[in-house]
Amino acid sequence: MKTITSSLLKDLSALLSEKSKASSAPKNKLIEKPIRLYLEQLNKVEYFKSYRKMSDNADVLKIAKEGLTDCFKRLDGESR
């Protein structure tokens, strides 16, 4: 585990301390999951943006269409 130092607004720090005491859970455990979920959401947004960007690229669309055509041909051949 790596230690990091961060500044929090006073009200947020107070809320975190209250929840930590009430749940008998360390502060780091209370913030690990929300941070992980937030970072996963950021990754999803980046992924979505990259696909949106690619959808405007004619070359990428051509390659995708060719790939789908090939895929459908293989599926059609396997079903026989």
Residue pairs with C-beta under 8 A, 6 or more apart in sequence:
8 16
16 27
16 30
16 31
17 27
19 25
19 30
20 26
20 27
20 30
23 30
54 60
55 61
